[in-house]
Structures are given as structure tokens and as C-alpha cells.
Amino acid sequence: MSEAMSGRARVGVRDVAAAAGVSTQTVSRVINDHPHIRPETRERVITAMAELGYRVNNAARALGTATTRTIGVIASDTDLYGPAAGIGALERAARAAGRWIATAYADGSDAGSVTAAADHLLAQGVDGIVVVAPHTAALETLAAASLGVPVVPLHARVDSAGERASGGGDRGAEGAALAVDHLLDAGHRRIAQLSGPAAWLEAVARDTGAESALARRGLQLAGRWRGDWSAGSGAAIASRIAAAVGEAAGPTAIVVANDQMALGLISGLARLGVDVPADVSVVGFDDHPDAAFYRPALTTVRLDIAGEARRCVRILLGDDAPAEPTSPRLVVRDSTRRV
């Protein structure tokens, strides 16, 4: 006996047309959102579809509309909170716009892997592609490939060549500046940074935002270390940061590029006898759902991930002026103090 569940025969357009008392052409027009259908006719067809359990075949619909109503997502590093949250937000934004997403996973640092993921999505007829956790090389690869569909990164602003664009609107840079300003207002003047990988656009944006905020006060970073976004990398770097904090002119605060690295850093510092925030203040980024339960509870920056996702979907649907996500928000908890 087959392990596959059996089901009734697939309902077709002819079945819907017969039940609604209309032609198959009328059913097709309703499915494809044709504007010139009388409301009562549209309602009758929709009711018949629901009663019969009719499911739209996107591949068949694409033959007549040149769209599958599907948005492609190229994702990497989905074991991290940021990319995983981004994919979830894109799914919800696409559903709200009457679309679906198809996700292909890739090694963002490998051009061949990114190209293969794009080819896979294009073969499914996606109407556009969102890149989650974008590496600089990945966007440059996609820009050079001339895919024939629009491509937009989540959480970044890029030009036509796939390079980070100058100007406003970069929420990562804004959020990092917010974190630095909070520390400056608390009296800190020696602020260092635990950054993400230099190949990531989001890491570059957060680096730029922190540096710019310090420069506006005539200051420079008191040190920089790089992790790989994981808590493990934050813990591994803790000994170097502890040594710097122990120096007479060492940093009194650390801005960390994401909450997971901040968690590892705080844990690693505690094992070395360095107290947060008594010895050094720490600010994270992302407002991970667990951030309030760290010890100490983590001061961090919250991004409007849902708004970023809606913006990407609207761009792919042809909106030239999509609503911008709300500005980043600082969430002050117990990991920072005044000096």
C-alpha cells in the first residue's frame, strides 16, 4: 500500500465554469484578476472555486499572464537569527500582496553557488528576487548576470552594479549610529566595535554608521575586532577585548554588530572576570527575541524587519516609491551604564 495520502480528482477550470454557470474564459479572467468582470460574476466564480476546492495552477496561469505571482529569495546563513527572521518577514509580506515566495539556499561567498540558486529560481519563473544576508560578491555576481528580473537586497541599498549605495535610507548604518550616540550620551568616549564579516553589506553598513557617529563628535573607534555573527565568535574574541578593556586607555564600551555575538562576548568576558556593564558596556543589534533574557539583559537596536520586507516586495511589484520601514529603535536594558 502506498504511503502517499490519496485524494479526490483535481478540480479544473471547466468544473468551476459549470458550477458558476459561466464560460471557462470568464473563470480564467477572474483567476488572473482581469478588471472588466462584473462584481456579481466574480463573486459567483470565487464561491464555486471555494466550494469545489479549486486550486490555482501558477504555472498554467503564467502562460496567459507572464507572471507566476512568485517572488524568489536567495538566502544564506539561515542558521543565524537575522536571515531567518528576514525570510519569515518576506513570506508574510508576499502573502499580504497576494504572492508566494520560493527560496533557494546558497553559499553567499561563492559566486557559483549564488548563480546556481538564481538559475533555479528563474527556472520556476519567479517575478523578481530578494537577496537575504547579502555578501558583496553575491550582489556583484547577480548584477553582472543580467537575470532579466529585478533583484533587491534585504536590509541594504545598492546601485545597479550591486555595490553599496551612498546616501540615506540605510537602516543598518542608522541603527549603529543610534547605539553609539546612546553610549556617547552616557559619557563614554572610548568606544570600540565588534563587527561582522567585512564581506557582508550589513556589516559594512553598521561599521560605517558607528564610525560616522563618532566622527560627528570628533572621535574615532577605540578598537575593532571581527566575528562571524555567531555567539561562538564573540566568545572567542572575548580574551582580546578583555585585554584591551584592562588597559589604562582601553575602551569603556563595545558596540556589537549583532545580538548573538554580544551574547558570546558577555559570556566570555564573565569567565575572564570582566563584568558587563560595571567594567565595560555592551550594545547589541537586532533585538533578538531572547535579548531581554541575557544576563545582563541586552541593550540593543531593533530594526523594522517587517517594513524592510514590505519595501522589497513593493519594489519587485513595480512600486517606484515604496513606503520606507520605520527608523531603528534603541531598546535600553541593563548591559550599558553611565560613566
N, C-alpha and C positions, 0 to 999 in steps of 0.2 A: 504494500500500500504506500502511495506517495506521501511524503511528509509535508508537501505543499498543501495549503488550505484550498479547498475547492470553492467556487463561486458561480454565480449565475452568469449567463452570457452577457458580453459587453453591450451596453446600450449605445445605439448610434444616432446620427442626426435624423435619419428617416423615422426612427421611433419617436423622437421628440416632436418632429413635424406632424406626425399623425396624431399624437396626443394633444397637441396645441391647436390643430386644425389650420396649419399654415404650411407654406412651401418649405422645402429644405433650404432654399436661398434665404428665406426670411430668418430661419434658425441661424444660418451662418452669419447673417448680418448682426443679429443680437449677440452672438458669441464674440464677434470682432468689434463690438461697441460702435456700430455704424450709427451716426447721429440722426438719420432720417427714418426712424422707426417710431410708430405711434406708441405712446406710453402703455396703452392697454394691451397692445400686441406684445410688446417687450415683456410685460408682466406675465402674460399667458405663457410665453415661451419659457421664462425663468421658472415659473411654477411647474411646468411639465418637466423641465430638467431636474428639478429638485425631487419631484415625486418618483421619477424613473431612476434616479441615481446616476444621471449622466455626468461624465467627467470630460472636461475639455482636453483634447489632444493637442498640446502645444506645437508639436512637430507638424501636424496637419494644418493647424491654424497659420503657422508661419508661411505655408505655401501661398496663402492668399493675402497675408499682411506684411510679409518681410520682417516679422518680429516674433520671437518666441516668448516675449514677456519675461525673460530670464536674465538676471544680472550675474555675471561671473565674478568670482572672488579668488584671487591668488593669495594664499596665506602661507606664512612660515612661522616657526617658533610658537606654535599654538599651545605649547605646554606652559607658556607664560600668561600671566593674567591679562595684560594689555591686548595682545592679539585675540585671545579667546573672547574677551568682552567685546571687542570690535566686531567679530563675526556675529555674535548674538545680536548686537545692535543693528547690524546691516540686515539680518534676517527680518527683524521686526519692522525696520524702515521700508524694506522692499514689500513686505506683506501689506503694509498700510497704503502703499502706492499701487497695489494690485499686481505685484511682481513676485517672482521667486528668485532664490539665489542657487547657483551651482558653484561648489567650492573645489578648487584644485590646490593641493599642498605642494610646496616647492622648497628647496634649499635656496633661500634668498640671496646667498652669496655666490651661487653657481649659475652662470648665465644659461647653460644648457638646461638645467632643471627648470628655470623660470620660463624659458622658451617652450619647453615641453608642456608645462602647465597651461600656458597661453594657447598653444595649439589644441590641447584637449578641450578647453572651454570654447574656442572658436568652432571646433567640430560639432559642438552642441548648439551652435547658432546663438550664442549669448549676444545681447544688445549692447553690452559695454562691460568693462572690467574695473573692479576696485582692488587695489593692492593693499593688503593688510600687513603691518610690520615691514615697511618698505626699506630695503637696503638701497643705497645709492646706485650700485651696479645693476640691481634688478630693474629700476626705473629707466636707467640709461639703455639697457637691453631692450626693454619694451618700446621705448621711444624710437629706437633705431629700426625696429622690426616692421613699422608701418602696418599695424594689425588690421586697420580698416574699421575699428570700433573705438569709441572714446575710452581712455584709461585715466583713472583718477586715484591718487593715494589717499588712504585714510590718515588723518592727523598731520598732513603736510601740504604745503603749497609748492608746486613745481612749475617750471616753464616747459615749453614744447620739447626741449631736449632731455627732460627728465631730471634736471638739476634743481636744487632748492631755489625757489624764487625769493627775491628781495621784497621788502615792503611789509605791510601789516597783514593781519589775519592768521598768523602762525600761533596757534594756541599753546603749543609746547614752549615756545620762547616766552610768551606772556606768563605762563604758569611758573616757569623757572624764575623770572624776574619778580613775580609775586612772592616766591619763597625767600629770595634774597632780601627784598625790601622789608619783609617781616623781621628778618634777623637784624638788619641794619637799624630798624626802628627799636629793636630790643637792646641796642647798644653794642652789638657785635661789629667788629671792624676787620677781624682776621677770619675770613670765610673761605673754606676750601670746598671742593666738589668731588663727589664720587660719580663719575659719568658712565653712560652706556657705551657700547661699541662704536667706534668712530665711523664705521661704515653705515650706520643707521641714520636716516634723516631725522628721526625723532631725537636721537642722542645729540646730533649736531644742533638742532633747534634749542634743546634745553641748555646745552653749553653756551650757545650764543645769548640766550636770554639772561643767564646768570652773569656772564661777562659784561653785558650791556648795563645791567642794573648796578653793578659795582662801578663801572666806568662813569656812570652819571653822578656818583658820589666821589669821584676821583680816586677810586680804589682798584686793586687787582686781586685776582684769586690768590689765596694763601697756599695753594697746592691743588693738584688734580691727580686722581687715580682713576683707572678704568676697570669696570667689571663687565660681565656678560649678561646682565639683567637678573641673574639668579641669586637667591639668598646665599648659596654656597660661595659665589664670588665675593659677595660682601663680607662674609666671614673670613675668607682667605686673605682679604686686604686689611682686615682689622689690625693686624700687628703693625703694619706700616703706618696706618693712621694713628694708632696709639702712640707710636714713637714720635710722630710729628706733634701730636697734642701735648706730649710731655716736654717739649722744648719751650724755652722761655718766650720765644716769639711764635709759638705754634698756633694753629687755628683754634678758635673757640666755638666754631660751628661748622657743620658739614651739610651741604645741600646734596641730596642723593637723587639720582635720575629716575628711580622707581622704588616702590614700597618694598618689593621683595629683596632688593639689595640692602635697603635700610634695615630690614628685619635681620638679615645675616650680619650686618655691621654691628648693630646694637648687641646681638648675642655674642659676637666675637669680642667686642670691647669689654663686655661684662666679665667674660672669662679671664681677661687680662687685668681686671681691676679698675677699668675706666668706666665711670658712671655717666649715664645719659639721663638727665641733662646737667648734672652737677659739674662734671668735668668738661663736657662738650655737648652742644645742642645738635640735634639731627632733624632735618626736614626731609620727608619723602615726596613721592609724586605718584599719583593715580587714585589715591583713596581706595585702596584695596578693601573689599568687604570685611577683612579681618583686621584692618589697621587700628581700629578702636580697641582691639583686644591684645595688641602687642604690650609688652612691658618694658618701658612705659608706653602708654597709648601714643600713637604716632601722629605728630603734626604733619600734614601733607597737603598736596594740591589736588583738587578734584576737577577733572575735565568733563565737559558735556559730550560724552561719547555718543549718546543718542542723537544729539544735534549734529555731530560730525557725520554720523551715518546718514541722517536725512539729507544733509547737504550733498553728499556723494551721490545718493540715489537721484536727487533732483537734477544734478548736473548730467548724469547719464540719460535722464529722460528729456534733456534738451532745454532745461531751465537756465537761462543766461545769468540770472540774478537770484540764486537760491538763498534762502534765509540762512544767515550765519549762526553757528552754535553760540550759546551764551558764553560769556567770558569765564576763564578759570576761576575757581574759588578756593581760597585758603581755608583749611579746616584746622584750627588750632587745638592741639591736645596737650599732652604732658611731656613731649620729648624736646621742647625748647624752653629756655628761660631767659630772663633779662640778665645783663651783666653790667 
